[in-house]
Amino acid sequence: MIKVTAVSYLNTKPFLYGLFKSGLSEKTDLQLDIPSVCAQKLREGEVDLGLVPVAVLPELESPRLLSDFCIGTIGAVKTVCIFSQCPMDAMTHIYLDFHSKTSVELAKILLRDYWKVKPEILPATPGFESKIGGTTGALIIGDRAIGLDKKYDYVYDLGDVWLKHTGLPFVFAAWVTNTDLDPDFVGQLNEALALGIREIPQLVCLIPPPHPAFDLKEYYTHYISYHFDDAKRRALDRFLSDLGATIPASAF
């Protein structure tokens, strides 16, 4: 049985829906984790395949991006944001969410190259969100970010800022293996993921909204972009280049 790890956030639900509805989930040991744990499991060989933060790619011995799908965005993403009560140029300290290395590295790149500011970066531990205030901000990602745009005076959506900075979409997570998988399984995986994306209208009828003012269908169809196309591959190359990292051409 193929061991699979996937992100436990709302943005992964269409993929999970496709895996279960297609029956492919019955051929896998599927584990749901926060992004950083997904990356750790793949890096340490605990799983065969993962929907993992792309920042882990340079840390893998022989990474291969398997599918035609990813967790990406073309502009604003809604759930990867820096929140604060002061403008960016007044921020002196910032907590960076420990859930995902990709979002942390993206924030560092934008702080350095787009905003050109140097707030002190503080280690984030559970409960760090409560420390936002004054000149201290925080990067918060995933489902915990939903609804916070109403709470803070300043919201910096990193997907939107990256698009302004580079003119490119962004890839937060991709389906990656560090081993050889049966081509038939890979084909079935792509079919299952495509099924989940096609049936987003049915899926949203089954999931309660995470926040009264949050439109889940709009989130899945406008803010999250699931197709891992050529533009997103260029965006991934740009992100890794800005990190000073490379991956083998065979990864694609």
PERAUR-V431238 format. One record per residue. N is the residue number from 0. RES is the residue in three letters. PHI is phi in degrees with one decimal (999 if undefined). PSI is psi in radians with two decimals (NA if undefined). D_FIRST is the distance of its C-alpha to the first C-alpha in Angstrom with 1 decimal. Layout:
N_RES_PHI_PSI_D_FIRST ; N_RES_PHI_PSI_D_FIRST
//
This chain:
0_MET_999_2.34_0.0 ; 1_ILE_-80.5_2.23_3.8 ; 2_LYS_-87.9_2.21_6.4 ; 3_VAL_-128.8_2.37_9.4 ; 4_THR_-116.9_2.45_12.9 ; 5_ALA_-141.0_2.68_15.8 ; 6_VAL_-65.6_2.45_19.4 ; 7_SER_-90.4_0.24_20.6 ; 8_TYR_-86.7_2.92_23.9 ; 9_LEU_-56.6_-0.61_25.4 ; 10_ASN_-66.8_-0.21_25.2 ; 11_THR_-92.9_-0.21_21.4 ; 12_LYS_-55.1_-0.71_21.8 ; 13_PRO_-59.6_-0.68_22.2 ; 14_PHE_-64.1_-0.79_18.9 ; 15_LEU_-63.7_-0.69_17.2 ; 16_TYR_-58.7_-0.77_19.4 ; 17_GLY_-65.4_-0.70_18.2 ; 18_LEU_-63.1_-0.74_14.5 ; 19_PHE_-74.9_-0.76_15.3 ; 20_LYS_-67.9_-0.57_18.1 ; 21_SER_-77.0_-0.31_16.3 ; 22_GLY_88.9_-0.06_13.5 ; 23_LEU_-65.7_-0.47_10.9 ; 24_SER_-59.9_-0.45_10.1 ; 25_GLU_-71.7_-0.27_8.8 ; 26_LYS_-97.2_0.10_5.8 ; 27_THR_-130.3_2.75_5.3 ; 28_ASP_-100.6_1.66_6.4 ; 29_LEU_-92.7_2.18_9.8 ; 30_GLN_-121.3_2.34_12.7 ; 31_LEU_-106.8_2.26_16.2 ; 32_ASP_-144.9_2.91_18.8 ; 33_ILE_-68.8_2.75_22.1 ; 34_PRO_-54.1_-0.74_22.2 ; 35_SER_-63.5_-0.59_23.2 ; 36_VAL_-73.8_-0.66_20.4 ; 37_CYS_-55.9_-0.81_17.8 ; 38_ALA_-62.5_-0.77_19.8 ; 39_GLN_-61.0_-0.77_19.9 ; 40_LYS_-63.6_-0.70_16.1 ; 41_LEU_-70.3_-0.74_15.7 ; 42_ARG_-61.4_-0.67_18.8 ; 43_GLU_-91.6_0.09_17.9 ; 44_GLY_76.3_0.33_14.5 ; 45_GLU_-78.8_-0.32_12.8 ; 46_VAL_-133.7_2.83_10.5 ; 47_ASP_-92.4_-0.42_9.7 ; 48_LEU_-152.0_2.50_11.5 ; 49_GLY_-150.1_2.57_14.2 ; 50_LEU_-87.4_1.73_17.1 ; 51_VAL_-125.2_2.72_19.5 ; 52_PRO_-59.0_2.33_23.3 ; 53_VAL_-67.2_-0.30_24.6 ; 54_ALA_-65.7_-0.25_26.8 ; 55_VAL_-81.2_-0.25_24.0 ; 56_LEU_-53.1_-0.81_23.8 ; 57_PRO_-65.8_-0.25_26.6 ; 58_GLU_-89.8_-0.10_25.0 ; 59_LEU_-94.7_2.53_21.9 ; 60_GLU_-67.5_-0.78_22.3 ; 61_SER_-145.3_1.20_21.1 ; 62_PRO_-69.1_2.55_20.2 ; 63_ARG_-136.3_2.19_19.4 ; 64_LEU_-83.5_2.07_20.0 ; 65_LEU_-91.6_-0.64_17.6 ; 66_SER_-116.0_3.03_19.0 ; 67_ASP_-87.4_0.20_22.4 ; 68_PHE_-131.0_2.75_22.2 ; 69_CYS_-157.2_3.10_22.9 ; 70_ILE_-102.6_1.84_24.7 ; 71_GLY_-136.5_-3.07_28.2 ; 72_THR_-155.3_2.69_31.8 ; 73_ILE_-120.9_1.45_35.1 ; 74_GLY_101.8_-2.53_37.5 ; 75_ALA_-57.6_2.46_37.4 ; 76_VAL_-117.7_-0.29_34.0 ; 77_LYS_80.3_-0.58_35.4 ; 78_THR_-119.8_0.37_32.8 ; 79_VAL_-138.5_1.60_33.4 ; 80_CYS_-138.7_2.62_37.1 ; 81_ILE_-95.7_2.18_39.7 ; 82_PHE_-110.6_2.47_41.8 ; 83_SER_-161.1_2.97_45.3 ; 84_GLN_-106.6_0.20_48.8 ; 85_CYS_-141.6_2.76_50.4 ; 86_PRO_-66.6_2.80_50.2 ; 87_MET_-56.6_-0.71_48.1 ; 88_ASP_-73.2_-0.13_51.1 ; 89_ALA_-103.3_-0.07_52.2 ; 90_MET_-74.8_2.22_48.9 ; 91_THR_-103.2_-0.43_49.2 ; 92_HIS_-139.2_2.56_45.9 ; 93_ILE_-145.4_2.31_42.4 ; 94_TYR_-91.5_2.37_39.2 ; 95_LEU_-111.4_2.11_36.0 ; 96_ASP_-51.0_2.32_33.0 ; 97_PHE_-82.8_0.00_30.4 ; 98_HIS_-74.7_-0.46_27.5 ; 99_SER_-150.8_2.19_27.0 ; 100_LYS_-67.8_-0.61_28.3 ; 101_THR_-59.1_-0.86_28.7 ; 102_SER_-65.5_-0.64_31.1 ; 103_VAL_-63.4_-0.82_33.0 ; 104_GLU_-67.5_-0.63_33.5 ; 105_LEU_-61.9_-0.77_34.5 ; 106_ALA_-60.1_-0.76_37.0 ; 107_LYS_-62.9_-0.72_38.4 ; 108_ILE_-62.3_-0.79_38.9 ; 109_LEU_-70.9_-0.64_40.7 ; 110_LEU_-59.8_-0.73_42.8 ; 111_ARG_-76.9_-0.82_43.9 ; 112_ASP_-101.5_-0.44_44.3 ; 113_TYR_-100.7_-1.01_45.0 ; 114_TRP_-80.5_-0.45_46.8 ; 115_LYS_55.7_0.88_48.0 ; 116_VAL_-124.8_2.81_48.1 ; 117_LYS_-133.1_1.08_47.2 ; 118_PRO_-66.7_2.70_46.6 ; 119_GLU_-71.1_2.22_45.4 ; 120_ILE_-89.1_2.18_41.7 ; 121_LEU_-107.5_2.50_40.8 ; 122_PRO_-67.6_2.28_37.6 ; 123_ALA_-95.8_2.34_35.9 ; 124_THR_-127.9_2.89_34.7 ; 125_PRO_-49.9_2.29_33.9 ; 126_GLY_94.4_0.03_37.0 ; 127_PHE_-61.8_-0.41_38.2 ; 128_GLU_-58.6_-0.51_38.8 ; 129_SER_-72.0_-0.17_41.9 ; 130_LYS_-92.8_0.03_43.6 ; 131_ILE_-69.5_2.27_44.2 ; 132_GLY_161.4_2.77_48.0 ; 133_GLY_60.9_-2.16_51.1 ; 134_THR_-104.2_0.36_50.1 ; 135_THR_-108.3_2.17_46.5 ; 136_GLY_-116.4_-3.12_43.7 ; 137_ALA_-154.7_2.48_39.9 ; 138_LEU_-85.8_2.15_36.9 ; 139_ILE_-125.5_2.33_34.7 ; 140_ILE_-124.9_2.88_31.4 ; 141_GLY_75.8_-2.77_29.1 ; 142_ASP_-61.6_-0.47_29.8 ; 143_ARG_-66.7_-0.33_32.4 ; 144_ALA_-81.3_-0.25_34.6 ; 145_ILE_-66.0_2.22_35.1 ; 146_GLY_89.1_-0.20_38.7 ; 147_LEU_-74.9_-0.27_40.0 ; 148_ASP_-64.5_-0.32_41.9 ; 149_LYS_-86.5_-0.23_44.5 ; 150_LYS_-95.0_-0.52_44.9 ; 151_TYR_-115.6_2.64_45.8 ; 152_ASP_-70.8_-0.57_48.6 ; 153_TYR_-124.1_2.26_46.6 ; 154_VAL_-131.0_2.09_43.2 ; 155_TYR_-112.6_1.84_41.9 ; 156_ASP_-81.7_2.03_38.9 ; 157_LEU_-69.3_-0.50_37.2 ; 158_GLY_-64.7_-0.73_35.8 ; 159_ASP_-66.1_-0.76_39.4 ; 160_VAL_-67.9_-0.70_40.9 ; 161_TRP_-60.2_-0.73_38.6 ; 162_LEU_-62.2_-0.74_39.6 ; 163_LYS_-64.1_-0.64_43.3 ; 164_HIS_-74.2_-0.70_42.8 ; 165_THR_-118.0_-0.32_41.0 ; 166_GLY_75.2_0.25_41.2 ; 167_LEU_-118.9_2.73_37.5 ; 168_PRO_-70.0_-3.02_34.5 ; 169_PHE_-141.0_2.58_32.0 ; 170_VAL_-115.1_2.04_28.2 ; 171_PHE_-87.8_-0.72_26.9 ; 172_ALA_-146.0_2.61_23.1 ; 173_ALA_-140.5_2.83_21.0 ; 174_TRP_-82.7_2.03_17.4 ; 175_VAL_-132.1_2.47_17.0 ; 176_THR_-122.7_2.75_14.7 ; 177_ASN_-118.0_0.31_16.0 ; 178_THR_-148.0_-3.11_14.2 ; 179_ASP_-91.2_2.23_13.9 ; 180_LEU_-116.4_2.66_11.4 ; 181_ASP_-58.6_2.18_11.7 ; 182_PRO_-55.9_-0.57_14.9 ; 183_ASP_-63.6_-0.71_14.0 ; 184_PHE_-64.9_-0.73_11.1 ; 185_VAL_-61.2_-0.72_13.8 ; 186_GLY_-62.5_-0.75_16.3 ; 187_GLN_-65.1_-0.62_14.4 ; 188_LEU_-62.1_-0.84_14.0 ; 189_ASN_-61.3_-0.70_17.7 ; 190_GLU_-64.2_-0.71_18.6 ; 191_ALA_-67.0_-0.74_16.9 ; 192_LEU_-65.6_-0.72_18.6 ; 193_ALA_-62.2_-0.68_21.8 ; 194_LEU_-59.9_-0.80_21.7 ; 195_GLY_-61.6_-0.70_21.6 ; 196_ILE_-68.4_-0.72_24.5 ; 197_ARG_-62.1_-0.57_26.5 ; 198_GLU_-101.2_0.44_26.3 ; 199_ILE_-55.0_-0.73_27.5 ; 200_PRO_-57.5_-0.65_30.7 ; 201_GLN_-72.6_-0.68_28.9 ; 202_LEU_-61.1_-0.77_26.6 ; 203_VAL_-65.7_-0.33_29.7 ; 204_CYS_-74.9_-0.28_31.2 ; 205_LEU_-100.3_-0.25_28.4 ; 206_ILE_-107.8_2.20_28.5 ; 207_PRO_-67.9_2.48_31.6 ; 208_PRO_-62.2_2.43_33.4 ; 209_PRO_-73.7_-0.25_32.9 ; 210_HIS_-155.5_2.49_36.6 ; 211_PRO_-54.2_-0.60_39.6 ; 212_ALA_-97.9_0.19_40.6 ; 213_PHE_-99.9_2.12_37.1 ; 214_ASP_-92.7_1.80_36.4 ; 215_LEU_-66.8_-0.70_32.7 ; 216_LYS_-63.2_-0.73_33.0 ; 217_GLU_-63.0_-0.69_35.2 ; 218_TYR_-59.9_-0.82_32.8 ; 219_TYR_-70.7_-0.53_29.9 ; 220_THR_-105.6_-0.30_32.2 ; 221_HIS_-115.3_-0.69_34.9 ; 222_TYR_-94.7_-0.70_33.7 ; 223_ILE_-93.1_2.34_30.0 ; 224_SER_-118.7_2.01_29.6 ; 225_TYR_-93.7_-0.27_26.1 ; 226_HIS_-86.0_2.18_26.7 ; 227_PHE_-87.8_1.38_26.1 ; 228_ASP_-95.2_-3.04_29.2 ; 229_ASP_-62.7_-0.66_31.7 ; 230_ALA_-63.4_-0.68_33.6 ; 231_LYS_-71.9_-0.55_30.7 ; 232_ARG_-66.1_-0.69_29.8 ; 233_ARG_-64.8_-0.69_33.5 ; 234_ALA_-63.7_-0.70_33.2 ; 235_LEU_-64.2_-0.74_30.3 ; 236_ASP_-58.9_-0.75_32.3 ; 237_ARG_-65.0_-0.77_35.3 ; 238_PHE_-60.7_-0.83_33.5 ; 239_LEU_-64.4_-0.66_32.1 ; 240_SER_-62.8_-0.75_35.6 ; 241_ASP_-65.0_-0.45_37.3 ; 242_LEU_-79.4_-0.22_35.0 ; 243_GLY_76.9_0.48_36.2 ; 244_ALA_-123.6_2.72_32.7 ; 245_THR_-136.9_2.81_31.3 ; 246_ILE_-132.1_2.73_27.9 ; 247_PRO_-60.8_2.56_27.6 ; 248_ALA_-59.6_-0.48_28.5 ; 249_SER_-66.5_-0.25_25.3 ; 250_ALA_-63.7_-0.48_23.4 ; 251_PHE_-90.9_NA_24.5
//
